Amino acid sequence: MYLRSEKLKRAMKLGMNYPVKTLNQVLSEEMPNDKQATNKINILFVCSRNQWRSPTAERVWSNNSGLNVRSAGTSPRAKRTITAKDIQWANIIFVMEQKHKNRVIASFTRMVQHKPIHVLDMPDDYKFMDPDLIEQLELSVAGILGLS
C-alpha cells in the first residue's frame, strides 16, 4: 500500500502530475459557504440540458424559505452541467425522468449511495415556466417533501 507522499514521488519519477489535494479538499474549497442557511434543505433538480424543466423547478421552488434550490443537466451540452459539488451539496435530488437518475448514478455512484433521488416523470414536452409544468412540479415535489 502506497502512502500519498510515495504516490507523489512515483508519479514525479514517471513524469506524471499527481493531485496535490484530495477530492474532499477540492470539493470543500469549491463549495459555497451557506452558513446562514444551515437549517434549510438543499434540493437539486436535474434534467438533460438544464434548459426548461429543471430551471423551471428551480424558479418555482426558490421562493420557499425552507429550501435552497439548484438545477443542472446531465448532458455535456447543458447550460449548467451537474458536478460532484452539486451532488455533495444536495440533500435531495429530483430528476425529471428515469434516464436522468440512471445517468446521475452512473456518473456519481459512490456519492449518491445514500442520497434520495426521486423521479418526477416529467416528459420533455414543456417550455420554460409552462403553466402545466409549474402545476405538476408544485404538486409532485410538495407531495414528496410533505409540504402539501
C-alpha positions in Angstrom: 0.0 0.0 0.0 1.3 3.4 -1.0 1.2 6.5 1.1 0.2 9.7 -0.5 3.8 11.0 -0.4 5.0 7.8 -2.0 2.4 8.1 -4.8 3.5 11.7 -5.5 7.2 10.7 -5.6 6.4 7.8 -8.0 4.3 10.0 -10.2 7.1 12.6 -10.4 9.6 9.9 -11.5 7.2 8.8 -14.2 6.7 12.4 -15.3 3.1 12.4 -14.3 1.1 15.0 -12.5 -0.4 13.7 -9.2 -3.2 15.7 -7.5 -1.7 17.7 -4.6 -5.2 17.8 -3.0 -7.6 15.1 -2.2 -11.1 15.1 -3.8 -12.6 16.2 -0.4 -10.2 19.1 -0.2 -11.0 20.3 -3.7 -14.8 19.9 -3.1 -14.7 21.7 0.3 -12.8 24.7 -1.2 -15.2 25.0 -4.1 -18.4 24.6 -2.1 -20.4 27.8 -1.5 -20.5 28.9 2.1 -24.2 28.7 3.1 -23.7 29.1 6.9 -26.8 31.3 7.2 -28.9 28.5 5.5 -27.8 25.5 7.6 -31.3 24.6 8.6 -32.6 24.6 5.0 -32.9 21.5 2.8 -30.7 21.6 -0.3 -32.7 20.5 -3.3 -31.1 19.7 -6.7 -33.4 19.5 -9.8 -31.9 17.6 -12.8 -33.0 17.3 -16.5 -30.9 16.8 -19.7 -29.9 20.2 -20.9 -30.9 22.4 -17.9 -32.9 24.5 -20.3 -36.6 24.1 -19.5 -37.7 21.6 -16.8 -35.1 21.9 -14.1 -34.7 25.7 -14.3 -38.5 26.0 -14.1 -38.4 23.8 -11.0 -35.6 25.8 -9.5 -37.5 29.1 -10.1 -40.8 27.7 -8.7 -39.2 26.3 -5.5 -36.6 29.1 -5.0 -39.3 31.2 -3.1 -39.7 28.5 -0.4 -38.0 29.8 2.7 -37.1 26.3 3.9 -35.2 25.3 0.8 -32.0 26.1 -1.0 -32.5 25.1 -4.7 -30.3 24.5 -7.7 -30.7 23.0 -11.1 -28.4 21.2 -13.5 -28.3 19.0 -16.6 -26.8 15.6 -17.3 -25.8 16.4 -20.9 -22.3 17.9 -21.6 -24.2 20.5 -23.6 -26.4 21.6 -20.7 -26.5 25.2 -19.7 -25.2 24.1 -16.4 -23.8 20.6 -16.2 -24.2 18.6 -12.9 -21.0 18.3 -10.9 -19.7 16.5 -7.9 -20.1 19.7 -5.9 -23.8 19.7 -6.7 -24.2 16.1 -5.6 -22.3 16.8 -2.4 -24.3 19.9 -1.7 -27.8 18.3 -2.3 -29.8 16.7 0.5 -32.4 15.5 -2.0 -32.2 15.1 -5.8 -35.2 15.4 -8.1 -34.8 14.1 -11.7 -37.3 14.6 -14.4 -37.0 11.1 -16.0 -35.6 7.7 -15.1 -32.8 8.2 -17.6 -31.6 11.2 -15.6 -31.5 9.1 -12.5 -29.5 6.4 -14.3 -27.0 9.0 -15.6 -26.6 10.5 -12.2 -26.0 7.1 -10.6 -23.6 6.1 -13.3 -21.6 9.3 -13.0 -21.6 9.7 -9.2 -22.1 6.1 -8.0 -20.5 6.4 -4.6 -21.6 10.0 -3.9 -25.3 9.2 -4.4 -25.3 5.9 -2.5 -27.2 7.4 0.5 -28.9 10.3 -1.2 -32.6 10.1 -2.1 -33.2 10.5 -5.8 -36.8 11.0 -6.8 -38.0 10.6 -10.4 -40.8 13.1 -11.2 -41.8 11.6 -14.6 -41.9 14.9 -16.3 -41.5 14.4 -20.1 -39.6 16.8 -22.2 -42.8 18.4 -23.6 -42.7 21.7 -21.8 -41.1 25.1 -22.3 -39.6 27.2 -19.5 -42.2 28.3 -17.0 -45.0 26.4 -18.8 -48.1 26.7 -16.5 -48.9 23.0 -16.8 -45.3 22.1 -15.9 -45.4 24.5 -12.9 -48.6 22.9 -11.6 -47.2 19.4 -11.9 -43.9 20.4 -10.2 -45.8 22.1 -7.3 -48.0 19.1 -6.7 -45.4 16.3 -7.1 -42.5 18.0 -5.2 -44.7 19.2 -2.4 -46.1 15.7 -2.0 -42.7 14.2 -1.8 -41.4 16.8 0.6 -44.6 16.7 2.7 -45.4 20.4 2.0 -48.9 19.9 0.7 
